Amino acid sequence: MNEEREKRIWKELAKDGIHNEKELDVAIKNMKLLNIGGFINKIEMKGVESNADC
């Protein structure tokens, strides 16, 4: 990774109180899951009836 880019990333993380790799690991572990359901397109399946009316 580019050293300048890495410094910028750590600077942004510091704004959220993350100053080292251990704190980053803890923050990632404590993250809430992101609901991406609104970003997923429904796939039309041939030969299978939709249960949308149920």
N, C-alpha and C positions, 0 to 999 in steps of 0.2 A: 504494500500500500504506500502511496506517496506520503512522505513525511509531513508535508504541509496540509494535506487532506486529513491526515490522522489528528493533527493538532486542532484543526477546525472542528472535527467531530467531538474531541474531548472538551473543547470550549463550549459547545452546545450542550453536551451532557452535564457539564458543571453547572449550567443554569438550573438543572433539575436536581442538583445535589449529588451527582454521580462523579466521583473523582478518581476512581481506580477500577480495575477489572473485577474485583470482588464485589464492589457496590453495584457494578453493571450486571453481574450474574444474579445478584439478589433482586434487582429491579426487574429483570427479565422473568425471573421465577414468579414474582408477585404480580405480573401483568394480568389484567383481565382479558379473557378471550374476546376477539373482535367478531361480531356478527356480520358476516359478509353475505347473508341471504339476499339482501336487496340488490346485490351486484351480480347475482347469478341468473342467467337466462334459463328458462325452462326448456328442456329438450323435447321436441315433438317426437313421439315414438309411433311408428307405423304398426297397425294391428292391435294396439292396446288402447282400451277405452279409458278416458280420463275420469277420475273420481272427483272432479271439481264441483259437481252438482250435489255431492253428499254433504 
